[in-house]
């Protein structure tokens, strides 16, 4: 596989960097994964994602909409209903993210166990270091 390099000081590089920054954001990936199975309402997204503030969810969804990855549909009801769903372009991002999502689901228990082992070793090392001072 050959990777085509771009001018790192040029406009293409700045554009690519901004796109990769958005795509690499933890909230973007979670929202794309969530929307992969169909449209969702704002509060539904917020409830399922968990841990995201209303401000951050709004900011992330607007960025995805601006980049053409998500559509926002407002329904004239009372109360107003707003749905978000992946566009055709957003679906291609899902195709790229899905293998990463599958990998994470397949290895989550191993990674959690590794973190616990590391944290335990680190705590013991700190206790030893504190005791020898």
Rosetta blueprint (number, residue, H / E / L):
1 X L
2 X L
3 X L
4 X L
5 X L
6 X L
7 X L
8 X L
9 X L
10 X L
11 X H
12 X H
13 X H
14 X H
15 X H
16 X H
17 X H
18 X H
19 X H
20 X H
21 X H
22 X H
23 X H
24 X L
25 X L
26 X H
27 X H
28 X H
29 X H
30 X H
31 X H
32 X H
33 X H
34 X H
35 X H
36 X L
37 X L
38 X L
39 X L
40 X E
41 X E
42 X H
43 X H
44 X H
45 X H
46 X H
47 X H
48 X H
49 X H
50 X L
51 X L
52 X L
53 X L
54 X H
55 X H
56 X H
57 X H
58 X H
59 X H
60 X H
61 X H
62 X H
63 X H
64 X H
65 X H
66 X H
67 X L
68 X L
69 X L
70 X E
71 X E
72 X E
73 X E
74 X E
75 X E
76 X L
77 X L
78 X L
79 X L
80 X L
81 X E
82 X E
83 X E
84 X E
85 X E
86 X E
87 X L
88 X H
89 X H
90 X H
91 X H
92 X H
93 X H
94 X H
95 X H
96 X H
97 X H
98 X H
99 X H
100 X H
101 X H
102 X H
103 X H
104 X H
105 X H
106 X H
107 X H
108 X H
109 X H
110 X H
111 X H
112 X H
113 X H
114 X H
115 X H
116 X H
117 X H
118 X H
119 X H
120 X H
121 X H
122 X H
123 X H
124 X H
125 X H
126 X H
127 X H
128 X H
129 X H
130 X H
131 X H
132 X L
133 X L
